[in-house]
Amino acid sequence: MLRDWQYVHNTIIPSHVLSLDEVRERFGRHRLTVAYLGDVLVGCSTVRPPAGGTSTATVISRVLPDHRRQGIGKRLYERELAEARALGADVIETVVLASNEDGLRFAHSQGFAETDRYLLPGDSVPYIDLRLV
């Protein structure tokens, strides 16, 4: 499961490739899931639960390009949104790589609005933080 999650993440975010050890570390802090259609890997998702006394969770759904616009992202998002709410979140955020136009379009269609743009050290494509309004 972790290798499949890693594959989807690294395919969609090639500017921030994660090692398997980094994925394992994230697995200890976040809820990581993968999505399949039959035996075919189609996406992954992450829920960063509320932490540090906040009620803010981050929900990220990623769908491989060949499987977009089929409702998979919406199903992943709805499942992870419900999980974040069950963990006590009443503020929901997401993050999308600026070059992922499909991801940005999807986030906006679900009611997210941009709150910040930033570059990680060594990156050339910014990340966009969004909050559900």
LUMVO-972546 format. One record per atom (N, C-alpha, C, O): x, y negated, z; residue in three letters. Coordinates in steps of 0.001 Angstrom, whole numbers, plus 500000, padded with zeros to 6 digits. Example, Ala and Ser with C-alpha at 12.3 -4.5 7.8 and 13.67 -1.06 7.14 Angstrom:
<pts>
513190505690507800ALA512300504500507800ALA513200503300507800ALA514236503319508465ALA512850502250507080SER513670501060507140SER512900499970507870SER513409498862508039SER
</pts>
This chain:
<pts>
500835501192500000MET500000500000500000MET500877498750500000MET500606497810499253MET501922498725500827LEU502770497535500897LEU503505497284499585LEU503689496134499186LEU503925498352498915ARG504599498167497616ARG503626497604496576ARG504010496766495760ARG502384498056496599ASP501393497524495668ASP501109496056495976ASP501018495240495058ASP500968495711497254TRP500744494321497635TRP501925493475497161TRP501740492392496606TRP503139493978497385GLN504359493277496968GLN504357493049495452GLN504689491960494983GLN503984494070494700TYR503963493954493247TYR503019492843492792TYR503394492010491967TYR501807492827493320VAL500840491803492914VAL501353490427493321VAL501343489500492511VAL501798490285494558HIS502317488993495022HIS503446488506494115HIS503421487368493646HIS504425489357493869ASN505598488941493094ASN505267488674491630ASN505941487872490983ASN504243489330491100THR503809489071489729THR503147487704489628THR503378486967488669THR502330487367490609ILE501569486118490557ILE502391484935491067ILE502149483794490674ILE503349485202491930ILE504184484128492486ILE505654484460492208ILE506402484785493130ILE506065484379490946PRO507434484771490600PRO508500483829491159PRO509681484176491195PRO508090482658491587SER509067481712492150SER509389482015493608SER510304481416494172SER508651482938494228HIS508895483285495633HIS508756484800495804HIS507847485290496473HIS509683485518495180VAL509671486976495211VAL509983487452496629VAL510940486997497256VAL509163488370497118LEU509339488919498460LEU509934490318498401LEU509556491132497559LEU510868490585499305SER511406491937499446SER510401492785500215SER509468492260500823SER510597494080500183LEU509714494968500935LEU509819494692502435LEU508819494780503147LEU511001494364502917ASP511156494013504339ASP510366492753504692ASP509782492673505773ASP510343491775503795GLU509560490560504047GLU508065490870504058GLU507312490299504847GLU507645491766503189VAL506233492170503166VAL505887492887504465VAL504832492643505048VAL506766493762504914ARG506524494456506190ARG506384493457507335ARG505522493617508199ARG507223492438507343GLU507148491417508396GLU505812490694508332GLU505194490447509368GLU505361490353507142ARG504052489698506990ARG502921490609507442ARG501943490155508035ARG503063491892507158PHE502049492873507543PHE501867492901509063PHE500780493195509560PHE502916492600509776GLY502829492540511235GLY502087491318511748GLY501590491328512874GLY502002490265510943ARG501354489016511368ARG500006488773510710ARG499139488124511295ARG499820489287509500HIS498637488985508702HIS497932490275508302HIS498479491371508427HIS496712490114507823ARG495968491244507274ARG496215491252505769ARG495789490342505057ARG496902492280505294LEU497206492425503874LEU496399493591503330LEU496376494668503925LEU495740493379502204THR494982494447501569THR495276494463500071THR495747493475499508THR494993495584499443VAL495132495699497994VAL493793496125497407VAL492956496716498090VAL493612495815496137ALA492356496138495455ALA492646496969494213ALA493595496715493471ALA491800497966494015TYR491918498867492862TYR490565498974492174TYR489520498846492811TYR490596499207490885LEU489427499654490127LEU489758501082489734LEU490570501310488837LEU489136502041490399GLY489547503432490228GLY490959503574490762GLY491223503275491926GLY491859504026489920ASP493261504173490308ASP494128503003489865ASP495343503024490062ASP493518501984489270VAL494275500865488700VAL494375499725489717VAL493360499230490208VAL495594499321490021LEU495843498179490899LEU495409496904490186LEU495843496642489064LEU494545496099490837VAL494042494885490193VAL494330493619490991VAL494288492523490433VAL494623493749492294GLY494844492536493075GLY495249492836494498GLY495418493987494899GLY495398491762495245CYS495693491875496671CYS495136490654497383CYS494751489667496757CYS495102490742498687SER494617489599499463SER495343489532500790SER495957490496501246SER495249488350501395THR495887488077502679THR494926487268503528THR494272486347503040THR494849487616504788VAL494186486759505769VAL495220486436506827VAL495740487322507506VAL495508485152506953ARG496350484682508051ARG495383484251509153ARG494708483231509019ARG495313485019510237PRO494297484724511257PRO494591483430512005PRO495715482927511976PRO493574482896512674PRO493803481717513509PRO494924482004514508PRO495004483096515072PRO495777481019514717ALA496901481185515646ALA497176479857516336ALA496745478797515881ALA497894479937517429GLY498318478722518115GLY497176477895518666GLY497266476669518729GLY496103478557519065GLY494980477825519638GLY494106477103518640GLY493255476304519032GLY494295477365517347THR493447476727516339THR492331477686515924THR492340478863516284THR491393477172515178SER490341478024514607SER490460478032513085SER489467478214512382SER491683477833512577THR491940477780511144THR492563479088510677THR493547479556511249THR491986479673509639ALA492544480857509002ALA492823480533507540ALA492169479682506937ALA493795481223506996THR494106481090505577THR493699482377504879THR494050483474505314THR492956482227503796VAL492470483350503007VAL493034483202501599VAL492835482177500947VAL493742484235501134ILE494352484194499805ILE493941485447499050ILE494135486562499534ILE493376485264497868SER493029486383496990SER493831486242495709SER493882485168495111SER494455487335495292ARG495244487315494062ARG494749488439493152ARG494575489576493590ARG494526488104491884VAL494082489092490909VAL495065489058489736VAL495385487990489213VAL495530490218489338LEU496449490294488203LEU495775489739486952LEU494576489932486756LEU496544489047486104PRO495958488349484949PRO495032489188484077PRO494004488684483624PRO495363490444483829ASP494511491270482957ASP493156491601483559ASP492283492120482864ASP492966491311484838HIS491727491679485520HIS490931490475486023HIS489968490626486775HIS491338489295485605ARG490630488083486029ARG489334487917485258ARG489127488514484202ARG488468487086485822ARG487164486747485239ARG486249487966485123ARG485451488073484191ARG486379488880486083GLN485525490062486138GLN484824490162487493GLN484177491168487782GLN484950489122488327GLY484301489122489632GLY485137489734490747GLY484703489770491898GLY486325490214490419ILE487176490849491424ILE487636489834492466ILE487575490106493665ILE488095488672492018GLY488557487643492944GLY487456487199493888GLY487702486983495074GLY486259487065493376LYS485139486654494223LYS484846487699495286LYS484597487353496440LYS484874488974494912ARG484638490039495897ARG485753490069496945ARG485485490223498136ARG486989489923496503LEU488105489871497460LEU487950488683498400LEU488084488819499616LEU487666487520497825TYR487520486305498626TYR486394486455499642TYR486573486119500813TYR485245486952499215GLU484110487093500133GLU484421488056501270GLU484046487815502417GLU485109489149500947ARG485487490116501986ARG486454489479502984ARG486297489647504193ARG487437488759502489GLU488447488171503376GLU487885486971504134GLU488288486717505270GLU486970486237503529LEU486308485149504239LEU485532485694505427LEU485588485131506520LEU484806486791505218ALA484059487423506318ALA485023487888507415ALA484728487747508601ALA486159488435507024GLU487162488876508004GLU487699487684508804GLU487831487765510025GLU488006486589508123ALA488502485397508810ALA487470484865509797ALA487819484480510912ALA486221484842509400ARG485146484386510294ARG485023485326511500ARG484811484868512623ARG485155486644511269ALA485082487610512369ALA486236487430513354ALA486117487778514528ALA487345486888512872LEU488508486624513725LEU488394485285514453LEU489309484886515174LEU487268484592514263GLY487025483347514977GLY487315482076514205GLY487283480990514784GLY487595482180512927ALA487899480990512133ALA486638480218511796ALA485633480796511381ALA486699478908511977ASP485631478058511466ASP486175477037510477ASP485410476265509899ASP487486477026510278VAL488136476239509227VAL488868477245508347VAL489640478068508837VAL488616477168507041ILE489213478112506096ILE490080477341505111ILE489652476358504506ILE491299477814504972GLU492225477220504012GLU492712478289503046GLU492557479485503290GLU493297477842501955THR493950478731501010THR495152477999500440THR495323476801500662THR495970478715499714VAL497132478123499055VAL497271478768497686VAL497111479980497539VAL497572477939496677VAL497666478404495294VAL498907477775494674VAL499172476590494875VAL499662478561493926LEU500784478039493174LEU500235477143492067LEU499319477542491348LEU500777475949491924ALA500232474966490990ALA500146475484489554ALA499266475065488802ALA501029476371489172SER501008476903487803SER499889477925487583SER499637478321486445SER499222478354488644ASN498140479340488540ASN496813478605488313ASN496034478400489244ASN496577478220487069GLU495370477449486745GLU494095478232487042GLU493102477654487484GLU494116479537486803ASP492940480362487112ASP492662480329488609ASP491510480189489020ASP493700480456489426GLY493534480436490878GLY493003479103491374GLY492146479061492256GLY493510478011490807LEU493020476683491210LEU491561476497490811LEU490754475989491589LEU491236476908489604ARG489849476789489130ARG488916477597490046ARG487835477130490406ARG489342478806490415PHE488543479640491297PHE488370478980492659PHE487255478909493175PHE489461478497493244ALA489376477858494570ALA488415476674494535ALA487589476518495435ALA488518475848493514HIS487610474696493416HIS486160475162493260HIS485251474551493822HIS485937476238492499SER484566476718492290SER483951477268493579SER482728477343493702SER484798477652494540GLN484311478176495815GLN484145477079496864GLN483721477351497987GLN484480475834496497GLY484278474716497419GLY485526474247498141GLY485426473518499128GLY486700474648497675PHE487950474195498284PHE488378472867497669PHE488165472619496482PHE488985472017498497ALA489521470733498046ALA490984470645498459ALA491370471115499530ALA491777470048497610GLU493213469924497858GLU493496469052499074GLU492888467997499259GLU494435469516499902THR494860468734501076THR496341468378501035THR496766467423501685THR497138469145500270ASP498578468890500258ASP499220469599499075ASP498713470611498592ASP500342469053498614ARG501212469685497614ARG502619469619498148ARG503026468614498729ARG503376470705497949TYR504743470724498461TYR505572471746497694TYR505046472680497089TYR506875471541497738LEU507828472473497149LEU508579473172498265LEU509009472534499226LEU508736474474498141LEU509611475191499051LEU511047474976498586LEU511274474742497399LEU512010475050499479PRO513408474847499079PRO513799475767497919PRO513594476980497969PRO514358475163496888GLY514799475914495721GLY513729476150494676GLY514047476606493577GLY512466475855494976ASP511381476057494016ASP511230474840493113ASP511630473732493470ASP510651475060491950SER510383473947491035SER508886473771490782SER508472472760490216SER508072474742491195VAL506623474671491028VAL506005474485492413VAL506251475287493314VAL505206473434492588PRO504632473182493920PRO503516474143494285PRO502847474717493426PRO503340474296495574TYR502190474987496140TYR501144473933496450TYR501471472784496747TYR499881474336496380ILE498778473443496702ILE497997474060497846ILE497479475171497734ILE497919473324498954ASP497079473729500082ASP495685473178499836ASP495526472034499411ASP494676473997500104LEU493282473589499925LEU492484473999501152LEU492808474978501823LEU491441473238501431ARG490565473540502578ARG489131473628502083ARG488697472848501235ARG488403474603502635LEU487000474764502291LEU486210473629502912LEU486286473386504117LEU485450472935502073VAL484678471774502563VAL483190472086502543VAL482377471241502916VAL
</pts>
